């Protein structure tokens, strides 16, 4: 059963070494993510599942100890999902889950075993919901760390250029995540999310499936678009 969830954005720029001189611009987002992870720890879960977007159509599992790296950004920084000994040292975490691993290391996570799941950005809503239900059924006390960005079309310099639909889309997502509105998350328009380059759509709908019947409350901890990309942090408990 799902007992808590943290929703965080997944840009590699969250990692100060990657952001370099621009790092202070996301200090508030980092602090909000730390607060959300604190809520997860306080829930005392028996298992933590990290869910984030990946390329490809099918979900991909990443066991505890899977390695990741930010060397592709010119930074000699490696991370590991949890602390399993003897795990494969070759980095293969997608960047969204590597950012999650960095967040967990930064906050000193040691409260429960960790595993990762990547869901394709085209993964259908009904299958996202089924995946979430399956995750929630794995343990009596399951927590989720859900990684994903909102639209990437909030300004002229955004990765997806300016789209007038982006701000209303992000506002509705922020409202739903800040209210644990499972129905609204489940109903997000897949086509519109794709057009707005919102990588969090599938992970959020996995969360919606996992939270069915859990009666969780939520708090919106952060919502902004500093680089024309919507970043949202929320906690559910």
N, C-alpha and C positions, 0 to 999 in steps of 0.2 A: 504494500500500500504506500502511496506517495504521502510523505509527511512534510516535505519542504522542497522548495525549488529556488534557485537563483538564476536570474536572466541577465546575461552580460553581453556586451558587444564583442566582436572578435577581430578588430583590426590589429595587425602586428604593431602598429604605432602605439598601442597600449604599453608595449614593452619599452621602457625608457631608452635602452641601448639602441633600439631600432629608430625611435623618434629623434634621438640625438638632441639638437638644439631646440626642437619643437616640443620636447617632452613635457614641460610645465603646462602646456595647453590642455593636456588630458589628465592632470592631477586630480581634478574633481571626479572624473569618471573612474579612475583607479581607486580612489577612496570609496566611492559608491560600491564598486565591485567587492572591495574588502568587507564592507558592511554586509553585503548580500551573502558572502561566504560565511560570515559570522553567524547569520541566521541559520544556515545549513548546519554548522557545527552544533549550535544550540539545540537543534532538533534531534541530535544523537541518532543519526541513521545507521542502519546496519550495512548499507551499500550506497555508494555514490556512483551515478551514471552521468557521464559528460556527453552531451548531444550537441553536434555542430554540423554545419553544412560542408559537403564535399562535392567534388565533380563526379559525374557518373549517375546512373539511374538507380542502382541498388544500394541499400545500406551496407556499411562495412564496419565490423567490430574491431576494436583495438583493446587488447587485454592490458591489465595493469602492468606497468613497467615499460610500455611502448615508448620509444624515444622520439623526440622531435628536435628540430634545429632551426635557428634563424640565420644560418650562414648564407642562405640565399639572399639575404638583405645586407650582406657584408659585415655581419656581426658574429663574432665567435662565441655564440651563446647556444648551449644545448639544454634541453629539458627532458623530463621523463614523467609519464603519466602515473603517478603513484610511485611506490618504492619497491617494487618486486625485484628480488635479487635474481641474477642469472638471466634477465630478460635480454632479448635481442638488442644489441647496442646500435644497430643501424637506424638512423632517423627515418621514420615513415609517417609520423603524425601529420595530417593536413594542418595548415596554418591555424585554422579556427581552434582545433583541439590542442595545438602547441601553445596558443595563447592561454587556453584554459589550464594547461599544465603549468605554465608560468604563474598564473594567478594562484593556483593551489600551492606551488612552492613558495611564492611570496608570502602567503598567509600561514605557512607552516602546517598545511593540512595533514592530519594523522588520525582523523576521527573515524574513518571507515575505509574499507577497500574501495578502489576506484577502477572503473572500466570506461571505455569510450565507445561511442557509436556515431559514425558519420552518416548523414542522410542526404541524398542527392537533392539538389535544388528543384528538380522536376518531380520529386516523389509525390504521388497523389495524396490529397488530404485524408481520404478514408484509410489509406495504408499508413499514413503518419499516426492517425488515431489508434489503429490496431497495434502499431509498434509501441506507442505509449502505454496502452493497456497491458501489453506483455511485460514491459519494463516494471510497471507498478506491481505486477503479480510475482516478481522474482524474490521479494523479501517482505517481511512484516513491516519493515521501516526502510523505505527507499527515498533517497534524495536525488534531485536532478540539478545539474549545472548546465544551463541551456545557453549556447553561444549563437550569436547571429546579429547581423546589422539590419537596420530598417532601410529605407530607400537610399539610393546613391544619386539622387537627382534634385537636391534641395537648392543648389545655386548654379550659376553659369559655369563655375570652375569645378563642379562636382564631377566624379568619374562618369556619370551618365548624363551630364549637362542638366539644365534646368527643365523640370517638368512640373507644371502647376498642380498635378494630382499628387505630388509627393508629400507635401506638407499635410494635407488632410489624411492621407493614408497613414503617415507616421503618427499623427495625433490620435487616430482611432486605435492603432496598435498600442501606443503608450497608455491610452485609457483602459484598453482591455487587459494589458499586462499589469497595470496598477490596480485593477479591480478583480483579478482572477476570473475574468469573464470567459469561461471555457467556450461558450456558444459563439461568441464573437470571434475568438481566435480560430475556431473550427471553420468558420464561414469566410475567412479571408480569401479574397479572389486570387487564385493561383496565377492567372494570366496577368493581372495587374501587378502583382508582386514581382513577377519575372520582368515585366517591362520597366519597372522602377528599380530593378536590381537589388531587391530586398532579400538578402541571403538568409535572413532569420525565419522566413515563412514556414518552411518545413520543420525546423526544430521547435518553433512555437506550437505548431499543430501536434507534434509528438507530445509536448507538455500538456496540451489540452486533453489528449487522450489519456495520459497518465493521471490527470487530475480529476477525471470523471468520478463523482461520488465521494471525493476526498474532503469536500467542504472546507477548502483552505481560504484564508484571507490573504490580502496582498498589499504591498506598499510600492509606490513608484519612487525610486531613489534618485534617478537621474534621467534627463531627456534633453538632448541637444544635438546640433548638427554642425560641429566646428569646422569640418572640411567638406561641407555639403552632403555628408552622409549621416543618416539618423542613427544615433547611439542611444540605447535605452538600457537602464538597469532597474530591475525590480526584484523584490523578494516575496516569496509565497511561503506561508507557514500556517 
